[in-house]
């Protein structure tokens, strides 16, 4: 389409190369006088989706073919002008959902079944799946699950532009005033390794909860100057908080590069950029596609540069603030660690003091007990001495009494003997 150029790049992730996994992303683009198209599909890494690389490839193929047919089928009503009223916004939106999207999903399922019928699952493939899905696949059930993939589609015609999105990844646009937007709402069911998929049996019955869409007529408002589609190999490299602003800054940079370096050179730089994400970032498969209006980009370049410079300045300021905050937090952590260490040392010293006091108290108690023991022993010794002294006095008294008694007895015997001697002398004298 005049003024518009499309591009698409897919690079196998470094982690996939390292682990021997195939690239599960796919992307492509298309341009003619009636439409410019860009498509990205990200095959699921779930072990049950062991053919998701083919599923992604088929999804891209079906989307491009379906859009070509859809645009051609309805462009005559736009070209005829007053001869035939063009579809209203509501009618066109209904046609996109009920014809284009349904046809795309149906075509994908048909290609998947043709692939399966031509190449049935091998033993090695089935071994990758859970026991639950092995049984299902062996029964011929849920075959499309093995080919599961997300899908992001964007297209612009001379009269309208639209997009539809299944699963994760991001769709972003830049307007001529330099502002960015993500007109297709994010799917809240996509988190961690869980994502909505084109293989979901009820994908067409869930409305915007299954396939999210956006449509705008040029008669209502000017179309964007650039549209960008990326797999999570790109946006997962940025923080969740403020993710959109990181992407807008990236896309403004790419848009300005298209103006300054031209289409061919910039496409080469986008390939290098994708390689960087795939090898130096998270290492996931990486796809980046888009549609740019080269003429309108030239007009919007000054404001895009201004927005980019402001974003870069904000990034630098945010980094400086983050660095200052990190430094302050580090200092606070150091101070907290020092306070913690001081409290630990104080507690240790307190324990040592308590231990010393306890030991001193124990020693004092022990000395007191020893003193009491010695005192008791001294009292016992004193009592023993008193006892012995009393016994000695008793013995002395007894000995004195005995001696006195013996002296009296001796004296009595002496008197008796003396009387006897005197009697003998008297008798002698008489004889």
C-alpha positions in Angstrom: 0.0 0.0 0.0 1.4 3.4 -0.9 3.5 4.9 1.8 3.4 1.8 4.0 6.2 -0.7 4.5 6.0 -3.9 6.6 8.7 -6.0 8.2 9.1 -9.1 10.3 12.0 -10.7 12.1 12.3 -14.0 14.1 15.4 -15.2 15.9 15.8 -18.5 17.7 16.4 -18.0 21.4 19.8 -18.8 22.9 18.2 -20.9 25.6 16.5 -23.0 22.9 19.7 -23.4 21.0 21.5 -24.5 24.2 18.8 -27.0 25.1 18.3 -28.3 21.6 14.7 -26.9 21.2 13.5 -25.7 17.8 12.5 -22.1 17.3 8.8 -21.9 18.3 8.2 -18.3 17.1 7.1 -17.4 13.6 6.5 -14.0 11.8 5.8 -12.6 8.4 4.6 -9.6 6.5 2.8 -8.7 3.3 2.3 -5.5 1.2 0.3 -4.7 -1.9 -1.7 -1.8 -3.1 -4.7 -2.7 -0.9 -3.2 -3.7 2.4 -0.1 -3.9 4.6 0.0 -6.8 7.0 2.3 -7.9 9.9 1.9 -11.1 11.9 3.7 -12.7 14.9 3.0 -16.1 16.5 4.6 -17.6 19.5 4.3 -21.4 19.8 3.8 -22.6 23.4 6.8 -24.1 25.3 4.5 -26.5 27.1 5.8 -30.1 26.7 2.3 -31.1 25.5 2.7 -28.6 22.6 5.6 -30.4 21.0 4.6 -29.2 17.5 4.0 -25.6 18.4 6.7 -24.4 16.0 4.5 -25.8 13.1 1.4 -24.3 14.8 3.0 -20.9 14.8 4.0 -21.1 11.2 0.5 -22.2 10.2 -1.1 -19.4 12.2 1.0 -16.8 10.4 0.2 -18.3 7.1 -3.6 -18.5 7.7 -3.7 -15.0 9.1 -2.0 -13.4 6.1 -4.1 -15.4 3.6 -7.3 -14.7 5.4 -6.6 -10.9 5.6 -5.8 -10.8 1.9 -9.1 -12.5 1.0 -11.1 -10.4 3.5 -9.7 -7.0 2.3 -10.2 -7.9 -1.4 -13.8 -9.2 -0.7 -14.9 -5.9 0.9 -12.8 -3.2 -0.7 -15.2 -2.8 -3.6 -17.7 -1.2 -1.2 -15.1 1.4 -0.1 -14.0 2.1 -3.7 -17.5 2.7 -5.1 -18.0 5.6 -2.8 -21.5 7.0 -3.0 -22.6 4.2 -5.4 -22.5 1.8 -2.5 -22.3 2.6 1.2 -19.1 1.2 2.7 -19.5 -1.0 5.8 -20.1 0.9 9.0 -17.7 0.5 11.9 -20.1 -1.9 13.6 -20.7 -3.9 10.5 -17.0 -4.2 9.7 -16.1 -5.1 13.2 -18.7 -7.9 13.0 -17.3 -9.1 9.7 -13.8 -9.2 11.1 -14.9 -11.3 14.1 -17.5 -13.5 12.4 -15.7 -14.1 9.1 -12.0 -13.2 9.1 -11.2 -14.5 12.6 -13.4 -17.6 12.3 -11.9 -18.4 8.9 -8.4 -17.9 10.2 -8.9 -20.2 13.2 -10.8 -22.8 11.0 -8.0 -22.7 8.4 -5.4 -23.2 11.1 -7.2 -26.2 12.5 -7.5 -27.6 9.0 -3.7 -27.2 8.3 -3.0 -28.8 11.7 -5.1 -31.8 11.0 -3.6 -32.2 7.5 -0.1 -32.1 9.1 -1.1 -34.7 11.7 -2.6 -37.0 9.0 0.5 -36.7 6.9 2.9 -37.0 9.8 1.4 -38.8 12.8 3.0 -38.3 16.2 6.1 -40.3 16.8 7.0 -42.2 19.9 9.7 -39.6 20.7 7.2 -36.8 20.4 4.6 -38.5 22.6 7.2 -39.2 25.3 7.5 -35.4 25.7 3.8 -35.1 26.7 2.2 -35.7 30.0 0.5 -39.1 30.6 -2.8 -37.4 30.4 -2.2 -36.0 26.9 -0.3 -39.1 25.7 -3.6 -41.0 26.2 -5.6 -38.3 24.5 -3.3 -38.0 21.5 -3.2 -41.8 21.1 -7.0 -41.7 20.9 -6.9 -38.9 18.3 -8.3 -36.3 20.8 -7.2 -32.7 21.2 -4.6 -33.0 18.4 -4.5 -29.3 17.9 -3.1 -28.9 21.4 0.2 -30.2 20.2 0.3 -27.2 17.8 -0.8 -24.5 20.3 0.4 -21.0 19.7 -0.5 -17.3 20.4 -1.2 -15.0 17.5 -0.9 -11.2 16.9 -2.2 -9.7 13.7 -2.2 -6.1 12.4 -3.3 -4.8 9.0 -4.0 -1.4 7.5 -5.9 -0.5 4.3 -6.6 2.8 2.6 -9.9 3.0 4.5 -9.4 1.3 7.9 -6.9 -0.5 10.1 -7.4 -3.3 12.6 -5.7 -5.9 14.8 -6.6 -9.0 16.7 -4.7 -10.8 19.3 -4.8 -14.3 20.9 -2.6 -14.9 24.0 0.5 -13.1 25.1 3.0 -10.8 23.4 2.4 -7.1 22.8 0.8 -5.0 20.1 1.7 -1.3 20.2 1.3 1.8 18.0 2.8 5.2 17.6 0.7 8.2 16.5 1.8 11.2 14.6 1.9 13.3 17.7 4.6 10.9 19.1 2.3 9.3 21.6 2.1 5.6 22.0 -0.8 3.2 22.6 -1.8 -0.4 23.0 -5.3 -0.4 21.5 -5.9 -4.1 21.9 -6.5 -4.8 25.6 -4.2 -7.1 27.5 -5.5 -10.6 28.3 -5.5 -10.9 32.2 -5.6 -14.7 31.8 -2.0 -14.6 30.5 0.5 -14.9 33.3 3.7 -16.8 33.9 3.5 -19.8 31.6 -0.3 -19.7 31.2 -1.7 -18.2 28.0 -4.8 -18.1 25.9 -4.2 -20.1 22.7 -5.6 -20.5 19.2 -5.9 -24.2 20.1 -8.5 -23.6 22.8 -11.7 -25.4 21.9 -13.9 -22.4 22.9 -11.6 -19.7 21.6 -14.3 -18.4 19.2 -17.1 -18.5 21.8 -15.4 -16.3 24.4 -15.7 -13.0 22.6 -13.1 -10.5 23.7 -11.9 -12.9 26.4 -10.7 -15.2 23.7 -9.8 -13.1 20.7 -9.2 -9.4 21.5 -9.8 -7.0 18.6 -9.5 -3.4 17.6 -10.8 -1.6 14.5 -10.7 2.1 13.4 -11.9 3.8 10.3 -9.6 6.5 8.8 -12.8 8.6 8.5 -13.1 8.5 12.3 -9.5 9.3 13.2 -6.0 9.3 11.6 -4.3 5.9 11.7 -1.0 5.4 13.5 2.3 6.2 11.7 3.7 2.9 12.9 2.4 -0.4 14.3 4.6 -2.9 16.2 4.0 -6.5 17.2 6.4 -8.5 19.4 6.5 -11.9 21.1 7.3 -12.1 24.8 11.0 -12.6 23.8 11.0 -8.8 23.6 8.6 -7.4 26.2 9.7 -9.9 28.9 13.1 -8.2 28.9 11.5 -5.1 30.4 9.9 -4.7 33.9 6.2 -5.4 34.3 5.7 -2.0 35.8 6.0 0.6 33.1 6.4 -2.1 30.4 4.5 0.0 27.8 6.7 3.1 28.2 9.8 0.9 27.7 8.3 -0.4 24.5 7.3 3.0 23.3 10.8 4.3 23.8 12.1 1.3 21.8 9.6 1.8 19.0 10.3 5.6 18.8 13.9 4.8 18.4 13.1 2.3 15.6 10.8 4.8 13.9 13.4 7.6 14.0 15.9 5.1 12.6 13.6 4.3 9.7 13.6 8.1 8.8 17.3 8.6 9.3 18.8 5.3 7.9 16.0 4.2 5.5 13.9 1.0 5.3 16.5 -1.6 4.3 19.2 -0.5 6.7 16.7 -0.3 9.6 15.3 -3.8 8.9 18.9 -5.0 9.2 19.3 -3.2 12.5 16.0 -4.7 13.7 17.4 -8.1 13.0 20.5 -7.3 15.0 18.3 -6.0 17.8 16.3 -9.2 17.8 19.5 -11.2 18.0 20.5 -9.2 21.0 17.2 -10.0 22.8 17.4 -13.7 21.9 21.0 -14.1 23.0 21.8 -11.5 25.6 18.4 -11.0 27.2 16.2 -13.8 28.6 17.3 -16.1 25.7 13.8 -16.8 24.5 12.7 -17.0 20.8 12.2 -13.4 19.7 9.9 -12.0 17.0 9.4 -8.3 16.1 7.2 -7.2 13.2 5.5 -4.0 12.2 4.0 -1.6 9.6 5.4 1.9 9.1 4.2 4.8 7.0 7.5 6.1 5.7 6.1 9.5 4.5 4.2 10.2 7.7 7.2 9.1 9.8 9.2 11.8 8.2 6.6 14.4 9.2 6.4 13.0 12.7 10.2 12.6 13.2 10.8 15.9 15.1 8.1 15.1 17.7 9.2 11.5 17.8 12.8 12.7 18.5 11.5 15.1 21.1 9.5 12.3 22.8 12.5 10.0 22.5 14.9 12.6 24.1 12.3 13.2 26.8 12.0 9.5 27.4 15.8 9.0 27.4 16.1 12.0 29.8 13.5 10.4 32.0 15.2 7.1 31.8 18.5 8.8 32.8 16.7 10.7 35.6 15.0 7.5 36.7 18.3 5.7 36.7 20.0 8.4 38.7 17.1 8.4 41.1 17.2 4.6 41.2 21.0 4.6 41.8 20.6 7.2 44.5 17.8 5.2 46.1 19.9 2.0 45.8 22.9 3.8 47.3 20.7 5.2 50.1 19.2 1.7 50.6 22.7 0.2 50.6 23.8 2.7 53.2 20.7 2.1 55.2 21.4 -1.7 55.0 25.0 -1.1 56.1 23.8 1.1 59.0 21.1 -1.5 59.9 23.8 -4.2 59.7 26.1 -2.1 61.9 23.3 -1.5 64.4 22.5 -5.1 64.3 26.1 -6.0 64.9 26.3 -3.5 67.7 23.2 -5.0 69.3 24.6 -8.4 68.8 27.9 -7.4 70.4 26.0 -5.6 73.2 23.9 -8.8 73.8 27.1 -10.9 73.7 28.8 -8.5 76.2 25.6 -8.7 78.4 25.7 -12.4 78.2 29.4 -12.4 79.2 28.7 -10.0 82.1 25.8 -12.1 83.2 27.9 -15.2 82.9 30.7 -13.5 84.9 28.3 -12.3 87.5 26.7 -15.8 87.7 30.2 -17.3 88.1 31.1 -14.7 90.8 27.9 -15.3 92.6 28.4 -19.1 92.4 32.0 -18.6 93.7 30.7 -16.4 96.5 28.0 -18.9 97.3 30.5 -21.6 97.3 32.9 -19.6 99.5 30.0 -18.8 101.8 29.1 -22.5 101.9 32.7 -23.4 102.6 32.8 -20.8 105.4 29.6 -22.0 106.9 31.0 -25.5 106.6 34.2 -24.5 108.3 32.3 -22.6 110.9 30.1 -25.6 111.6 33.1 -27.8 111.8 34.8 -25.3 114.2 31.6 -25.3 116.3 31.6 -29.1 116.3 35.3 -29.1 117.2 34.7 -26.6 120.0 31.8 -28.7 121.2 34.0 -31.8 121.1 36.7 -30.0 123.0 34.2 -28.9 125.6 33.0 -32.4 125.8 36.5 -33.8 126.2 37.3 -31.1 128.7 34.1 -32.0 130.6 35.1 -35.7 130.4 38.6 -34.8 131.6 37.1 -32.9 134.5 34.9 -35.8 135.3 37.8 -38.2 135.0 39.9 -35.9 137.2 37.0 -35.6 139.7 36.6 -39.4 139.6 40.4 -39.9 139.9 40.5 -37.4 142.9 37.6 -39.1 144.6 39.1 -42.5 144.0 42.5 -41.4 145.3 40.8 -39.8 148.3 38.8 -43.1 148.8 42.0 -45.1 148.5 43.9 -42.8 150.9 41.1 -43.1 153.4 41.1 -46.9 152.9 44.9 -46.9 153.2 44.7 -44.8 156.3 42.1 -47.1 157.7 44.3 -50.1 157.0 47.3 -48.4 158.4 45.3 -47.6 161.6 44.1 -51.2 161.7 47.7 -52.5 161.2 48.9 -50.0 163.8 46.3 -51.2 166.2 47.3 -54.7 165.5 50.9 -54.0 166.1 50.1 -52.2 169.3 48.0 -55.1 170.5 50.9 -57.5 169.7 53.3 -55.3 171.6 50.9 -55.2 174.6 50.5 -58.9 174.5 54.3 -59.4 174.4 54.8 -57.2 177.3 52.3 -59.1 179.3 53.8 -62.4 178.5 
